[in-house]
Amino acid sequence: MKHKELDTLTCRTVPSPIGDLQLYSDGKHIVKIGFPREAAEPAVAGDDAVLEACATQLAEYFSGVRQRFELPLAPRGTDFQQLVWQALRAIPYGQTRSYGEVARAIGRPGAVRAVGAANGRNPLPIVVPCHRVIGSDGSLTGFAGGLDAKICLLELEGAMP
């Protein structure tokens, strides 16, 4: 993630059933959620109101209380990636969609592979639920946090195919 605000990011680590997550904030928005095995972004360790809200809402999600996140988000990506990530946010809790269904939802039915690539570059996993996207045959496909984490999230939501 390269952007000019890099030196102003604040990071907080929170525990979760899928390992410690790194939450990154620019002070106004959540800009990234990192999985345990991902390289850390340059940031200042600390906390702010946005990180606190994100940590609270993730804890509620993992405890089964929260189904939808209400956070100020600022994922950095191309216009196409933004379009895909917006479509991911429309997938209801406890449901899955195929890459083809997401491509059709954004009006680009021929862009299945590009949707897959954008899904894989989602900087806000869980909050922007890329784990809810599966293969057209119902198979579980790659996930930045690992397939075990994807299975854990889908099981939590009662959405295992």
N, C-alpha and C positions, 0 to 999 in steps of 0.2 A: 504494500500500500504506500504509494508515494504521492504526497501532496504537500503544499506549502505550510499547512497547519501542523505538520508532523511534530514540531518541537513543543506544541501546546497540548498534546494528548495526555490525558491522565488515565492510568490503568488501575484496575482493582481486580483481584483474583477472588473468585467465589467457588465454594465446593458444589458439586452436583453429583448425581448418581452416575454420570458418564465421565467423571473426572473434574479436576479444577478447570474452570473457564476463566479466561482473561477478558474483562470488559473494558472497552476503550471509549473514552468520551472526549469531545472537544470542548466540554464545559456547557454545551447547550443540547447536544445530540449524542446518541450512541452511534459510533461510526464503525465499530468492529466488535465481534465476539470471537475469541480465539479458543480453539480446542487444546487439550493438554499436549498433544504431540506437535503442535505448530510452533514455529519460531516466534518468539515475542517481537512485538513492534517496539521501536524506540518510544518510550513514554515515561512520564514521571509517575511513580507509585503514589497513590493517594485516593481521594474520594471526593465526590461532589454530589449534588442533588440528583443529577441524571443517573450516575452510577448507582446511587442508593436505590432509586426507583427501579432500575433494571435488576439489581440484585434481589430486591423484594419480589418483583413480579416473576423472576425465574424461580425463586424458592416456592412461590405460590403455584406455579405451573408444575414443578416437580412433585409437589405434594397433592396434586390433583384438584386444586381449588380454582386455578386460573386456566381459561381456555383461549383467551385472546389478550395480546399484549397492547398496552396503551402507552407507548414511549415515543419521544421525539427521535426520529431516526434520520441519519444522513449517510447512507451507504454511498461509497464512491465507485462509479462505474460508467460505462458508456450508456447512451440513450437506450440501446437495445437491452442491455443488462438491467437497467432501471425498469423497463417495461416488463421484463420477465419477473423481476423481484416483486413488482407490484402485483402481478398475477399470482405469485406464490402466496402472498398475504391474503388472497381471496379464497384459498383452499380452506374449507372449514376444518376445525378441530375434529379429529377422529375419522377423517376421510383422506383418501389418496387420489392422485391424478397421475396419468401417464405423461411422459414428455410430449407426446403427440397431442394430448388434450390441452396441455399448457400452450403449445404452439398454436392450436386452433383458437384458444381463448384470447390470445393477443393478436389474432388476425393474420398470423404467419404460418399456415399449416405446413408449408414446406421447410420450415426452419427447425425441425426436431433436433438436429445435432447442435445447432446454435443455442437452442433452449437448454440442452444438456450442458453445454459449455458455460453458459451464464449461470445455470443452477450450481455448477461446481465452483464458481467464483463468488458465490454469495458471501459477503463479509459479515452477515448477521444471522448465522444459523440459529435455529430454534425460534427466534423472534420472527424471522422471515423463514417460514417453515419448508425449507428445501428437502427436509427428510420425508415429507409427504409425497414426493414425486418418485414414482416407481416405473419399471419397465412396462411396456404395453402388454406383456404376457403375465404381469403380476409379480415379476421377479424384483428382488431388491437389487438396486444398482449402487454404484459407488457413492460414498459419502465422506466428506472431508474429515469427519470425526471417527471414521471407521464404521464398518457394517454392524458391529456389536452395538455401537451407540445409536445407529439408525433403528435397529431392532428395539432397543430399549425405549426410544422415543415413540415409536409406533405402538409398542405394547402399552406404554403409559396411556396413550390416547385411545386404545382399543381399536387400532386401525391396521393390525397385521393382515396382509393379504392372505 
